[in-house]
């Protein structure tokens, strides 16, 4: 599904940008080689990025050596 009509950016592109290290809308657009234009997509893009960021609680826990 398209999130940013102005730049023809899809959900998958924002998710991929977040998983590659983009932590906010600005860095996600930069990773996609685009810039926000009208701004209507910013809230949806931010939500997708937040949902797609690697979660700290999902990372393997280190076990202390005895």
Protein Blocks (a to p, Z undefined) as FASTA:
>chain_A
ZZblmlopafklmmmmmmnopabfklmmmmnopacfklmmmmmmmmmmmmmpccfklpcc
ddddZZ
